[in-house]
Amino acid sequence: GAGVSQSPSNKVTEKGKDVELRCDPISGHTALYWYRQSLGQGLEFLIYFQGNSAPDKSGLPSDRFSAERTGGSVSTLTIQRTQQEDSAVYLCASSLEAQTPSEQFFGPGTRLTVL
Amino acid sequence: DAKTTQPPSMDCAEGRAANLPCNHSTISGNEYVYWYRQIHSQGPQYIIHGLKNNETNEMASLIITEDRKSSTLILPHATLRDTAVYYCIAPNNAGNMLTFGGGTRLMVKP
């Protein structure tokens, strides 16, 4: 079946520009997570959505980062006024629910490079 | 989240069992142990999870000690495609958010 998809797979942008990253979760999954992974580093949580509840934004590094999830499905992560330190792989994951135990299915990621 | 400790790297011969250890001595009674892996340039992949009992699925087996302070992930017949970084985690937050540390870099050699 279809897994989590993300687009674009690669994005190169100039410092100061805004970028939008898209995530299509697995159909029927109510929980959706955004993470980022800098080169050679572990996974850093950014934000998650669970059903119609208010998203948990506790991991967002600054107010330049925001995310939306429309209709309980597709999600968009927006980074405004990008900085070089935003360069990383941005990963999206979905799961049936945002509770333990629940496995998360990850997309292939979007590699963002800020010049 | 309980702190987990894993060796930074391990080698395994192709076809042999790979046994990856994880210490989680501060784990609490309701924290599950999860294993994920990340093959180079791919997103993380769920492998298995457990609470108290040993678990087995089509990918691996998870052996959890009786005191729950450590566990071992077993890949029974490692292949070259199992070369990856393996992460042991024990999330304990309302949203089940994951945080990966260093993990164990498993190199399966022919």
Interface residues (C-beta under 8 A of the other chain):
Chain A: V4 A31 Y33 Y35 G42 L43 E44 F45 Y48 Q50 D56 G59 L91 A93 S95 A98 Q99 T100 P101 S102 E103 Q104 F105 F106 G107 P108 G109
Chain B: N30 E31 Y32 Y34 Q42 G43 P44 Q45 Y46 H49 L51 Y87 P91 N92 A94 G95 N96 M97 L98 T99 F100 G101 G102 G103
